[in-house]
Each structure stands twice: as C-alpha cells, then as structure tokens.
Amino acid sequence: MQEINAFMDALNGILWHDSVLFLLLGTGILFTFWSGFGQYRALTHGVQVTRGVYDDARDPGAINHFQALSAALSATVGLGNIGGVALAIALGGPGAVFWMWVVGFFGMAIKLTEVTLAMLYRNTDDPDNPHGGPMWVASKGLARMNPKLAGIGKVWGGIFCLTLLVSTITGGNMFQAWNVGEITEEYFGIPSVAVGIVMSLLVGGVIIGGIKRIGAVAATLVPFMIGLYLLASFYVLFMNAGEIPDMFRLIVTAAFSTEEASGAFIGGTMGYAFLFGMKRALFSNEAGQGSSPIAHSAAKTAEPVREGVVAGLEPFIDTLIVCTLTAVVILITGVWNRPAEATYENPPAVVSAGADRWSLETLPAPQPEAGAWRDGENVFTIVTAHENEDAGNNLHRLGGFVRVTAGGTFIDWRSISSEERPQHVDGGVYAAFVGATLTAKAFDSVTPGLGKWLVTLAVWLFAISTMISWSYYGEQGMIYLLGERSVLPYKVAYCLLIIIATMGFIRTDAQLDNLTGIGTGVMLFANIPIMWLFGRQAMRAYHEYMGRLKDGRMGPDHPRPKLEDVISGRDVS
C-alpha cells in the first residue's frame, strides 16, 4: 500500500504542477474577457432560462434547463463542498479558501464555454436521448475541420472518455462513498462497509432509470439538500457573528503569506494554499474537467449558448456560496487548528523503521478529555524532522491508529521518511478528522449533535446525488467507447465500487487527496486542449446569441411556467 501511495503522490506532482494550475487559471481569465465577463450574463439571463421562461417542449433533448442544471449541480455539490473544503483548510490553511474563490469566479467562464461547445456538437440523432460532451466535440469538431483528422478526433474523444472513467471511479464514486462510511461509523458505530452496501442499493435503484430519472431525482433533491445545508451554516455564523470579519481577513492575508503552525495545523506556505485551493475548488465545481457538459447536453433547447449560460451558474452556487459557507464554519469554530485531544505524559521513544524511516514505540494511549478512543480510529502526532517546504517549517504529521484490546488501548504508529531523526513537539495526540468528519465536528462545536445529525444527513444526500450524476457521466463515456451494450455491466461495476471504497483501504487525508487529485487532473489534460482548439467557435456563437438578445430579436414566447412544473419537468413534457 505504501508503494501505491508513493506512486499516486508522484503522479499528482505531475498532474498538479504549478504550470498546469497557471494554464488553467489563464484559460478562465481568457474566456472571462473574451465573453465580456459572461459571469454577469449567467447571473441574469441564466437565472431566467433556468426558471423556465425559455423552455420549449418542441426542442430536442430529454430534460428542461432546470433539471439539467440540477443534474450537473448534483454532481458538483457533493462531498467536495463538505469534505473537500475541509481537506483544503486542513492541509493548505485558510488561504486556500481565497484561491477557491478565484477558481470559482473564473470557472464560471470556463463552464459557459465548455458547455456551449458541447451543445454545438452534441449528437441528437435520437432527439429524446441526446449524447454530448468533450468526446463528441473532439470527434465531430476535428472531422468538420478537416476530414483527414476524423481518426485523430475519435482517438482524442476516446482518451477523454478514459480519463472520464478514472475520475468517475475516484472522485465521483469512491471519494463520496468513503466519506459517508467514515462519518457514519464515527458517529453511529455502523461498519463502513455496511454503509457502502446500503448506498450501492440506493444509487443502483436510481441510475437504472437513465437520465430522465436522474434529472427528476436531482431536481427534487438538490434544492432541498442545499437549502438544508445553508440554513445550518447560517445558524453557525449567526452564533459567531462577531468573528466573521476576522475570518475573512484571515482568509485574504493567509492567501499571500505563510500561515504559522497552530494546534492541529502544522503550517502552510502561500504556494501550498494556492495548490490546495485550486485543487479542491476544481474537484468541487469541475470547471475545465468536461464532465458537466455531459449532463447539460441532455437539455431541451435549440440554442446551444442558452444552456452554456445556465452552466455558468454552477461554480457560483457550488464554490462561491456552498464552499464558502463550509470554509467559514470550519474557520470560525477553530476545529482546523484545535488543541490535541490527549497528551502523553512521557512521549513514546522514536525508533528506527528502516533506512531513513522512523516510527514511535507502541505505548498505552493517553485518553482524550472528552469520550474515549475508538478501535481503529486514525490519529496523528506532530514531530520535527527535515524541512517541510509545504508547511514552511520543519513540522510533520506522523499518523497512527488506535488498537483497543482486553489489555488496554494502544496506538500503533506508522513511519515517516526523513534523513533527520524526528523529535516530539509536545507529545500531543490529535484525532485525524478527515474530510467531512472535520466539518461535522465544526458544527458540533457550536451545538452538540448538530454535526452528528445534520452533517451526516447532508453527507448522505450530497454523496448519493453526486454518485447518481457521475454514474451517468461514466455511462456516456462507456457508450462512446463500447456502445450501448456496455451500460448494464458498467452500472453493476459502479455500484460494486461503492462497497469497495468503504472497506478500509483509505485511511488518511493525504491518501484521499491523492485519489481525487488524479481523477480531476487527468481530465484537465484531456479537456483543456479541446477548449483551446474550439473555443473560438463557442465565443462566436455566444456573441451572436447575445446580439440577438440585446436587439430584442429573441425572447420568451410564453408566460413563466409554474415553479412546480419546472421542477417536475412537466413544462416540457
């Protein structure tokens, strides 16, 4: 397992090199100016379109604009908003939140562009069951550009589908399932694998019905789950209203400086905050990945740009609203830099674990002030060793796990690689609250039980909604690669992976970040070049559409439908 983690860490280093992040950010800036700040159109015209005033049952497609946005949001508003934000802050510090905002803003322009492209090239041979996404843009676009490039286009589309399946398995499936299993076992003692079995049955019951059932479920589930989570977040902020200005000040200052170590947080440089802010925001809102265009391609519309403008709302809702509230709750409650849950009176001795590897001797565990350690619970202590370039100091986390026996409670420590012999900082032992569990602890610190019940419920809803939408993304990739016959075996495998993810293979936040980072990174490498190559076509269509809108040559030709008809899709049925 150690070798696998080392390989994943090295691969992430390539996929998330600084130059990749700057190129992605530059892509968002380019399309922001090229579209004349299309973010404004998303927040104005996009809202009108989503509300149903432009819906037309005669247009090709399977679901209306609201359901398409809900299906895409159900994939983006997931554990990335709860667990991913917690990871960003735990590893990158408060400054990571600022860079999440930057990605969210420019991501609106990226979403607008990539969805417009997908709508321009979607396959509507079956008007009630359209297929779209970057694979079709590459395949049909290159063939249209030059028939001699048709073969290259098909291969490029196939490569994108392979990266799509990697991301589907990791971020769209295993990350979600693991977080749900972890938080449910933490609070209720239900074995994680049992949680995985239940989730696989629930997800399987939805995805067997295809995009129409997914759209209907998402349109009902997404507004409810987002509203519930926002209410709980606003409650926490209200209880700590006086500290809000300081929290936002901390986010901005930490984004441009090295944040000092404090409690469970071992410190973070500006570059590390930038890295984790970018990674977690991209994982959450999927800007540039090319995944959400697949859901939007099912929308009923004869105007490609119209759905692109709707898609621009995704990063705003996902990152600038939901992720921000999660971040402020974590920061304002102080769980990110909490004190140790327990402290050794006489810290265990540092022992050799091989060439330049070190561990700690196994001793009876010091008991936390509140509660007791759980068998198998992940913990860590802080040691000094070689220079930590990410933290901007020489501090490191050394992880371990609790072992409860008839003879007492012990901590078995993992090892750390260092040319220098590690030294204890203070002998403190911290509970390793990873991902969504850290967010739940933040809510619990304000009102005991709030995180246990509300965040656990939110995690279940967010994860299931994400998994059903990502299953559709992977399904479309399988159809492109192997045809319709591959769909059923794929769905069975997808549900089995939910169970596998909860069987205990993932234990630390670093492993979790590596897993999701690979899924997101490989898709960016396949999709961003497609945007660069065909982006001019999307912008030409965008400005032509907005010209007709400004001149009054286009407008709704029917009264605004009832909200319940929009949510249910009856306005286009």
C-alpha positions as CSV (number, residue, x, y, z in Angstrom):
1,M,0.0,0.0,0.0
2,Q,2.9,2.3,0.8
3,E,4.3,1.9,-2.7
4,I,0.9,2.6,-4.3
5,N,0.6,5.8,-2.2
6,A,4.1,6.8,-3.3
7,F,3.2,6.3,-7.0
8,M,-0.1,8.3,-6.6
9,D,1.8,11.1,-4.9
10,A,4.4,11.3,-7.7
11,L,1.6,11.2,-10.3
12,N,-0.2,14.1,-8.6
13,G,3.0,16.0,-8.6
14,I,3.0,15.8,-12.4
15,L,-0.7,16.4,-12.9
16,W,-0.8,19.4,-10.5
17,H,2.5,21.1,-11.4
18,D,2.3,24.8,-10.9
19,S,2.4,25.4,-14.7
20,V,-0.8,23.3,-15.1
21,L,-2.6,25.5,-12.5
22,F,-1.5,28.7,-14.1
23,L,-2.6,27.5,-17.5
24,L,-6.0,26.6,-16.2
25,L,-6.3,29.9,-14.4
26,G,-5.2,31.6,-17.6
27,T,-7.9,29.8,-19.5
28,G,-10.6,31.1,-17.2
29,I,-9.2,34.7,-17.5
30,L,-9.1,34.4,-21.3
31,F,-12.7,33.4,-21.6
32,T,-13.8,35.8,-19.0
33,F,-12.5,38.8,-21.1
34,W,-13.4,37.1,-24.4
35,S,-17.0,36.7,-23.3
36,G,-17.2,40.3,-21.9
37,F,-17.5,39.0,-18.4
38,G,-20.0,36.3,-19.2
39,Q,-20.4,35.8,-15.4
40,Y,-22.9,38.7,-15.4
41,R,-25.0,37.0,-18.1
42,A,-25.0,33.8,-16.1
43,L,-26.3,35.6,-13.1
44,T,-29.0,37.4,-15.0
45,H,-30.1,35.7,-18.2
46,G,-29.0,32.3,-16.9
47,V,-31.4,32.6,-14.0
48,Q,-34.3,33.5,-16.3
49,V,-33.5,30.5,-18.5
50,T,-33.3,28.2,-15.5
51,R,-36.7,29.5,-14.3
52,G,-38.3,28.1,-17.5
53,V,-39.2,31.2,-19.4
54,Y,-37.4,29.9,-22.5
55,D,-38.4,26.2,-22.2
56,D,-39.9,24.7,-25.3
57,A,-41.3,21.2,-25.5
58,R,-40.6,21.1,-29.2
59,D,-36.8,21.5,-28.8
60,P,-34.6,18.4,-29.0
61,G,-33.5,17.0,-25.6
62,A,-34.7,14.9,-22.7
63,I,-34.9,17.3,-19.7
64,N,-35.5,21.0,-19.2
65,H,-32.9,23.6,-18.2
66,F,-33.7,23.4,-14.5
67,Q,-33.3,19.7,-14.4
68,A,-30.1,19.8,-16.5
69,L,-28.6,22.3,-14.1
70,S,-29.8,20.2,-11.1
71,A,-28.3,17.1,-12.6
72,A,-25.0,18.9,-13.1
73,L,-25.1,20.5,-9.6
74,S,-25.9,17.2,-8.0
75,A,-22.5,16.0,-9.3
76,T,-20.7,19.2,-8.3
77,V,-22.4,20.0,-5.0
78,G,-21.3,16.9,-3.2
79,L,-18.7,15.8,-0.7
80,G,-16.2,18.2,-2.3
81,N,-18.2,21.0,-0.7
82,I,-18.1,19.4,2.8
83,G,-15.1,17.0,2.8
84,G,-13.1,18.7,0.0
85,V,-13.2,22.1,1.7
86,A,-12.2,20.6,5.0
87,L,-9.2,18.9,3.2
88,A,-8.2,22.2,1.7
89,I,-8.1,24.0,5.0
90,A,-6.6,21.1,7.0
91,L,-3.7,20.8,4.5
92,G,-3.4,24.3,2.9
93,G,-4.7,26.6,5.6
94,P,-7.2,29.5,5.5
95,G,-5.5,31.0,2.4
96,A,-6.7,28.1,0.3
97,V,-10.3,29.5,0.6
98,F,-9.3,32.7,-1.3
99,W,-7.9,30.7,-4.2
100,M,-11.1,28.6,-4.2
101,W,-13.0,31.9,-4.8
102,V,-10.7,32.8,-7.7
103,V,-11.2,29.5,-9.3
104,G,-15.0,29.8,-8.7
105,F,-15.2,33.2,-10.4
106,F,-13.1,32.3,-13.5
107,G,-14.6,28.8,-13.5
108,M,-17.9,30.4,-14.4
109,A,-16.5,31.5,-17.8
110,I,-14.9,28.1,-18.3
111,K,-18.2,26.3,-17.7
112,L,-20.0,28.7,-20.1
113,T,-17.5,27.9,-22.8
114,E,-17.2,24.1,-22.5
115,V,-21.0,23.6,-22.2
116,T,-21.6,25.8,-25.2
117,L,-19.1,23.7,-27.2
118,A,-20.8,20.5,-26.1
119,M,-24.2,21.8,-27.2
120,L,-22.8,22.9,-30.6
121,Y,-21.5,19.4,-31.2
122,R,-23.9,17.1,-29.3
123,N,-25.4,14.1,-31.1
124,T,-29.2,14.5,-31.5
125,D,-29.8,11.5,-33.8
126,D,-32.3,10.5,-31.1
127,P,-33.8,13.8,-30.1
128,D,-35.2,12.3,-26.8
129,N,-31.8,10.8,-25.8
130,P,-29.0,13.1,-26.9
131,H,-25.3,12.4,-26.3
132,G,-22.8,15.2,-25.7
133,G,-19.5,16.1,-24.1
134,P,-15.9,16.9,-25.0
135,M,-15.6,13.4,-26.7
136,W,-18.1,14.5,-29.3
137,V,-16.6,17.9,-29.6
138,A,-13.2,16.3,-30.4
139,S,-14.6,13.7,-32.7
140,K,-17.1,15.7,-34.7
141,G,-15.1,19.0,-34.5
142,L,-11.9,17.7,-36.0
143,A,-13.8,15.8,-38.7
144,R,-15.6,19.0,-39.6
145,M,-12.4,21.0,-39.5
146,N,-10.6,18.5,-41.9
147,P,-12.0,15.0,-42.8
148,K,-8.4,13.7,-42.7
149,L,-8.4,14.5,-38.9
150,A,-11.5,12.4,-38.2
151,G,-9.4,9.5,-36.9
152,I,-7.5,11.7,-34.6
153,G,-10.7,13.2,-33.3
154,K,-12.1,9.7,-32.5
155,V,-8.9,8.8,-30.6
156,W,-8.9,12.1,-28.7
157,G,-12.5,11.5,-27.8
158,G,-11.6,8.0,-26.6
159,I,-8.7,9.3,-24.5
160,F,-11.1,11.8,-22.8
161,C,-13.6,9.0,-22.1
162,L,-10.8,7.0,-20.4
163,T,-9.9,10.0,-18.2
164,L,-13.6,10.5,-17.5
165,L,-13.9,6.9,-16.2
166,V,-10.8,7.4,-14.0
167,S,-12.5,10.5,-12.4
168,T,-15.8,8.7,-12.2
169,I,-14.3,5.9,-10.2
170,T,-12.2,8.1,-7.9
171,G,-13.9,11.4,-7.2
172,G,-17.4,10.7,-8.5
173,N,-17.7,7.4,-6.6
174,M,-15.0,6.3,-4.1
175,F,-14.4,9.7,-2.5
176,Q,-18.1,10.1,-1.9
177,A,-18.7,6.6,-0.5
178,W,-15.6,6.7,1.7
179,N,-16.6,10.0,3.3
180,V,-20.1,8.7,4.0
181,G,-18.8,5.5,5.5
182,E,-16.3,7.3,7.6
183,I,-18.7,9.8,9.2
184,T,-21.4,7.3,9.7
185,E,-19.0,4.9,11.5
186,E,-17.6,7.8,13.5
187,Y,-20.9,9.0,14.9
188,F,-23.1,5.9,14.9
189,G,-20.7,2.9,15.0
190,I,-22.2,1.3,11.9
191,P,-19.4,-0.5,10.0
192,S,-18.3,1.5,7.0
193,V,-18.8,-1.5,4.6
194,A,-22.4,-1.9,5.7
195,V,-22.9,1.8,4.8
196,G,-21.4,1.1,1.4
197,I,-23.8,-1.8,0.7
198,V,-26.8,0.4,1.5
199,M,-25.5,3.2,-0.7
200,S,-24.9,0.9,-3.6
201,L,-28.5,-0.3,-3.5
202,L,-29.9,3.3,-3.3
203,V,-27.7,4.5,-6.2
204,G,-28.5,1.4,-8.2
205,G,-32.2,2.0,-7.8
206,V,-31.9,5.5,-9.4
207,I,-29.3,5.0,-12.1
208,I,-31.1,2.1,-13.7
209,G,-33.8,4.6,-14.9
210,G,-31.4,6.7,-17.0
211,I,-31.1,10.5,-17.4
212,K,-34.8,11.2,-17.1
213,R,-35.0,9.6,-13.7
214,I,-31.7,11.1,-12.6
215,G,-32.9,14.5,-13.7
216,A,-36.2,14.1,-11.8
217,V,-34.5,12.9,-8.6
218,A,-31.8,15.7,-8.8
219,A,-34.4,18.4,-9.4
220,T,-36.1,17.4,-6.2
221,L,-33.1,16.5,-4.1
222,V,-30.7,19.4,-5.0
223,P,-32.8,22.4,-3.9
224,F,-33.7,20.6,-0.6
225,M,-30.2,19.5,0.3
226,I,-28.6,22.8,-0.5
227,G,-31.3,24.7,1.4
228,L,-30.9,22.5,4.4
229,Y,-27.2,22.9,4.5
230,L,-27.3,26.7,4.0
231,L,-29.7,27.1,6.9
232,A,-27.4,25.1,9.3
233,S,-24.4,27.1,8.1
234,F,-26.2,30.5,8.6
235,Y,-27.1,29.3,12.1
236,V,-23.4,28.7,13.0
237,L,-22.4,32.1,11.5
238,F,-25.2,33.8,13.5
239,M,-23.9,32.3,16.7
240,N,-20.4,33.6,15.9
241,A,-21.4,36.8,14.1
242,G,-18.7,38.9,15.8
243,E,-15.9,36.8,14.4
244,I,-16.9,36.8,10.8
245,P,-14.9,39.9,9.7
246,D,-11.7,38.5,11.3
247,M,-12.3,35.2,9.5
248,F,-12.5,36.9,6.1
249,R,-9.5,39.0,6.9
250,L,-7.6,35.8,7.8
251,I,-8.6,34.2,4.5
252,V,-7.2,37.1,2.4
253,T,-4.0,37.6,4.4
254,A,-3.2,33.9,4.5
255,A,-3.6,33.6,0.8
256,F,-0.5,35.8,0.3
257,S,1.7,34.7,3.2
258,T,3.0,31.7,5.1
259,E,0.5,30.7,7.8
260,E,2.2,29.7,11.0
261,A,1.5,26.4,12.7
262,S,-1.2,26.3,15.4
263,G,-2.6,23.3,17.1
264,A,-3.6,20.6,14.6
265,F,-2.5,22.8,11.7
266,I,1.2,22.4,11.0
267,G,1.5,25.5,8.8
268,G,1.2,26.3,5.1
269,T,3.0,28.4,2.6
270,M,1.3,30.7,0.0
271,G,2.1,28.2,-2.7
272,Y,0.6,25.3,-0.8
273,A,-2.6,27.3,-0.1
274,F,-2.8,28.2,-3.8
275,L,-2.3,24.5,-4.7
276,F,-5.0,23.2,-2.4
277,G,-7.4,26.0,-3.1
278,M,-7.2,25.3,-6.8
279,K,-7.4,21.5,-6.5
280,R,-10.3,21.4,-4.1
281,A,-12.3,24.1,-6.0
282,L,-11.7,22.3,-9.3
283,F,-12.7,19.0,-7.7
284,S,-15.8,20.6,-6.3
285,N,-17.1,22.7,-9.3
286,E,-15.4,20.6,-12.1
287,A,-14.6,23.7,-14.2
288,G,-12.4,22.6,-17.1
289,Q,-12.9,18.9,-16.4
290,G,-15.5,18.5,-19.2
291,S,-17.9,16.4,-17.0
292,S,-20.9,18.7,-16.5
293,P,-21.3,19.3,-20.3
294,I,-22.4,15.7,-20.5
295,A,-25.4,16.4,-18.2
296,H,-26.2,19.8,-19.9
297,S,-26.2,18.1,-23.3
298,A,-29.4,16.4,-22.3
299,A,-31.2,19.7,-22.0
300,K,-34.2,20.6,-24.3
301,T,-33.1,23.6,-26.3
302,A,-32.4,24.6,-29.9
303,E,-29.9,27.3,-28.7
304,P,-26.5,25.9,-27.6
305,V,-25.4,29.2,-25.9
306,R,-28.6,29.2,-23.8
307,E,-27.5,26.1,-21.9
308,G,-23.9,27.4,-21.7
309,V,-25.1,30.5,-19.9
310,V,-27.1,28.3,-17.4
311,A,-24.0,26.2,-16.8
312,G,-22.2,29.4,-15.7
313,L,-24.3,29.4,-12.6
314,E,-22.7,26.1,-11.4
315,P,-19.4,27.4,-10.0
316,F,-21.2,30.4,-8.4
317,I,-23.6,28.2,-6.5
318,D,-21.1,25.4,-5.8
319,T,-17.9,27.3,-4.9
320,L,-18.8,30.9,-4.1
321,I,-21.8,30.0,-1.9
322,V,-21.8,26.5,-0.6
323,C,-18.0,26.0,-0.3
324,T,-17.6,29.4,1.3
325,L,-20.1,28.7,4.0
326,T,-18.4,25.4,4.8
327,A,-15.0,27.1,5.0
328,V,-16.2,29.9,7.2
329,V,-17.9,27.4,9.6
330,I,-14.6,25.4,9.9
331,L,-12.5,28.5,10.4
332,I,-14.9,30.4,12.7
333,T,-15.2,27.4,15.1
334,G,-11.4,26.8,15.2
335,V,-11.6,23.0,14.6
336,W,-8.9,23.3,11.9
337,N,-6.3,24.4,14.5
338,R,-7.8,22.7,17.6
339,P,-5.6,21.7,20.5
340,A,-4.6,18.0,21.0
341,E,-7.4,15.6,22.2
342,A,-4.9,13.9,24.5
343,T,-1.2,14.3,25.5
344,Y,1.4,11.7,26.6
345,E,3.0,12.4,30.0
346,N,6.0,10.6,28.7
347,P,6.0,10.5,24.9
348,P,7.0,7.3,23.2
349,A,10.6,6.9,22.0
350,V,11.5,7.4,18.4
351,V,12.6,4.1,16.8
352,S,14.2,3.1,13.5
353,A,11.8,1.6,11.0
354,G,14.4,1.0,8.2
355,A,16.8,3.1,6.2
356,D,15.9,6.8,6.9
357,R,12.5,5.7,8.2
358,W,11.3,6.4,11.7
359,S,8.4,5.5,13.9
360,L,7.3,5.6,17.6
361,E,7.2,2.8,20.1
362,T,3.8,1.4,20.9
363,L,2.6,2.6,24.4
364,P,-0.8,2.7,26.2
365,A,-2.7,5.6,24.6
366,P,-3.4,8.8,26.6
367,Q,-7.1,9.2,26.9
368,P,-8.8,12.2,25.5
369,E,-10.5,14.7,27.8
370,A,-13.9,14.0,26.2
371,G,-15.0,10.5,25.3
372,A,-12.7,7.6,24.5
373,W,-10.7,6.4,21.5
374,R,-12.4,4.1,19.1
375,D,-10.8,0.9,17.9
376,G,-9.2,1.5,14.5
377,E,-9.5,5.3,14.9
378,N,-6.9,7.3,13.0
379,V,-4.8,9.7,15.0
380,F,-1.6,11.7,14.5
381,T,1.1,13.5,16.4
382,I,3.4,16.3,15.3
383,V,7.1,15.9,15.1
384,T,10.1,17.9,13.9
385,A,12.3,16.5,11.2
386,H,13.6,17.6,7.8
387,E,12.4,20.9,6.2
388,N,8.8,20.8,5.1
389,E,8.5,23.0,2.1
390,D,4.7,22.8,2.1
391,A,4.4,24.0,5.7
392,G,7.3,26.5,5.5
393,N,8.9,24.9,8.6
394,N,10.2,21.6,9.8
395,L,7.0,20.2,11.2
396,H,5.4,16.9,10.1
397,R,2.4,14.8,10.9
398,L,3.1,11.3,12.0
399,G,0.0,9.1,11.7
400,G,-1.1,6.1,13.7
401,F,-4.3,4.1,14.5
402,V,-5.8,3.1,17.8
403,R,-6.0,-0.5,18.9
404,V,-8.4,-1.4,21.7
405,T,-7.7,-4.7,23.3
406,A,-8.7,-6.5,26.6
407,G,-5.3,-5.4,28.0
408,G,-5.8,-1.7,27.2
409,T,-5.8,0.9,24.5
410,F,-2.7,1.4,22.4
411,I,-1.6,3.5,19.4
412,D,0.4,1.7,16.6
413,W,2.3,4.4,14.8
414,R,3.1,4.5,11.1
415,S,6.5,5.6,9.8
416,I,7.9,8.8,8.4
417,S,10.8,9.1,5.9
418,S,13.5,11.6,6.9
419,E,17.3,11.9,6.9
420,E,17.0,13.5,10.3
421,R,15.8,11.7,13.4
422,P,12.4,13.1,14.3
423,Q,11.7,14.8,17.6
424,H,8.4,15.2,19.5
425,V,6.9,18.7,19.6
426,D,4.8,18.2,22.7
427,G,3.5,14.7,22.8
428,G,0.0,15.7,21.8
429,V,-2.2,13.2,20.1
430,Y,-4.8,14.5,17.6
431,A,-7.8,12.7,16.2
432,A,-7.4,12.6,12.4
433,F,-10.8,14.2,11.4
434,V,-10.6,13.7,7.7
435,G,-12.8,15.3,5.1
436,A,-16.5,15.6,6.0
437,T,-15.9,14.5,9.6
438,L,-13.9,17.7,10.3
439,T,-16.8,19.7,9.0
440,A,-19.2,17.8,11.2
441,K,-17.0,18.4,14.3
442,A,-17.2,22.2,13.4
443,F,-21.0,22.1,13.6
444,D,-20.9,20.0,16.8
445,S,-18.6,22.5,18.5
446,V,-21.4,25.1,18.3
447,T,-24.4,22.9,19.2
448,P,-23.6,19.3,20.3
449,G,-25.3,16.9,18.0
450,L,-25.8,19.3,15.1
451,G,-22.9,17.9,13.1
452,K,-23.8,14.3,14.1
453,W,-27.3,14.6,12.7
454,L,-27.4,17.4,10.2
455,V,-24.0,17.0,8.5
456,T,-24.4,13.2,8.4
457,L,-27.7,13.7,6.7
458,A,-26.2,16.2,4.3
459,V,-23.3,14.0,3.6
460,W,-25.6,11.1,2.6
461,L,-27.7,13.4,0.4
462,F,-24.7,15.1,-1.2
463,A,-22.9,11.9,-1.8
464,I,-25.8,10.0,-3.3
465,S,-26.7,12.9,-5.6
466,T,-23.1,13.1,-6.8
467,M,-22.8,9.4,-7.4
468,I,-26.0,9.2,-9.5
469,S,-24.9,12.0,-11.8
470,W,-21.3,10.8,-12.1
471,S,-22.7,7.3,-12.9
472,Y,-24.4,9.0,-16.0
473,Y,-21.1,10.7,-17.0
474,G,-19.3,7.4,-16.9
475,E,-22.1,5.7,-18.8
476,Q,-21.8,8.2,-21.6
477,G,-18.1,7.5,-21.7
478,M,-18.8,3.8,-22.0
479,I,-21.3,4.3,-24.8
480,Y,-18.8,6.3,-26.8
481,L,-16.1,3.6,-26.3
482,L,-18.0,0.4,-26.4
483,G,-21.6,1.1,-27.3
484,E,-25.0,0.7,-25.5
485,R,-24.4,-3.0,-24.6
486,S,-21.7,-1.9,-22.1
487,V,-24.1,0.1,-20.0
488,L,-25.5,-2.6,-17.8
489,P,-22.1,-4.2,-16.8
490,Y,-20.8,-0.7,-16.2
491,K,-23.6,0.1,-13.8
492,V,-23.1,-3.1,-11.8
493,A,-19.4,-2.4,-11.5
494,Y,-20.1,1.2,-10.5
495,C,-22.3,0.0,-7.6
496,L,-19.7,-2.6,-6.5
497,L,-17.0,0.1,-6.3
498,I,-19.1,2.0,-3.8
499,I,-18.8,-1.0,-1.5
500,I,-15.1,-1.5,-2.2
501,A,-14.4,2.2,-1.3
502,T,-15.8,1.6,2.2
503,M,-13.7,-1.5,3.0
504,G,-10.9,0.4,4.8
505,F,-8.2,0.9,2.1
506,I,-8.2,4.7,2.5
507,R,-7.0,6.0,5.9
508,T,-5.5,9.5,5.8
509,D,-6.4,12.9,4.3
510,A,-3.2,12.7,2.1
511,Q,-4.3,9.4,0.6
512,L,-7.8,10.9,0.0
513,D,-6.4,13.9,-1.7
514,N,-4.1,11.8,-3.9
515,L,-7.1,9.7,-5.0
516,T,-9.3,12.6,-6.0
517,G,-6.4,14.7,-7.4
518,I,-5.6,12.0,-10.0
519,G,-9.2,11.8,-11.2
520,T,-9.5,15.5,-11.6
521,G,-6.0,16.0,-13.1
522,V,-6.2,13.5,-15.9
523,M,-9.5,15.0,-17.2
524,L,-8.0,18.5,-17.3
525,F,-5.2,17.2,-19.5
526,A,-7.7,15.8,-22.0
527,N,-10.3,18.6,-22.0
528,I,-8.5,21.9,-21.8
529,P,-6.8,21.5,-25.2
530,I,-10.2,20.9,-26.7
531,M,-11.4,24.2,-25.3
532,W,-8.3,26.0,-26.7
533,L,-8.8,24.4,-30.1
534,F,-12.5,25.1,-30.5
535,G,-13.1,28.0,-28.0
536,R,-13.3,30.5,-30.8
537,Q,-16.5,28.7,-32.1
538,A,-18.1,28.9,-28.7
539,M,-17.3,32.6,-28.3
540,R,-18.6,33.4,-31.8
541,A,-21.9,31.6,-31.0
542,Y,-22.0,33.4,-27.6
543,H,-21.7,36.9,-29.0
544,E,-24.1,36.2,-31.9
545,Y,-26.7,34.9,-29.3
546,M,-26.2,37.9,-27.0
547,G,-26.5,40.2,-30.0
548,R,-30.0,38.8,-30.8
549,L,-31.0,39.0,-27.2
550,K,-29.9,42.7,-26.9
551,D,-31.7,43.6,-30.1
552,G,-34.9,42.1,-29.0
553,R,-34.9,39.5,-31.8
554,M,-35.3,36.8,-29.3
555,G,-37.3,36.4,-26.1
556,P,-39.7,34.1,-24.3
557,D,-42.8,33.3,-26.3
558,H,-44.8,32.1,-23.4
559,P,-45.6,33.2,-19.8
560,R,-43.4,32.0,-17.0
561,P,-44.5,28.4,-16.1
562,K,-45.4,27.4,-12.6
563,L,-42.4,26.6,-10.4
564,E,-43.7,23.1,-9.6
565,D,-44.0,22.4,-13.4
566,V,-40.4,23.5,-13.9
567,I,-39.1,21.3,-11.1
568,S,-41.0,18.2,-12.2
569,G,-40.3,18.8,-15.9
570,R,-44.0,19.0,-16.8
571,D,-43.5,22.3,-18.6
572,V,-41.6,20.4,-21.4
573,S,-43.4,17.1,-21.3
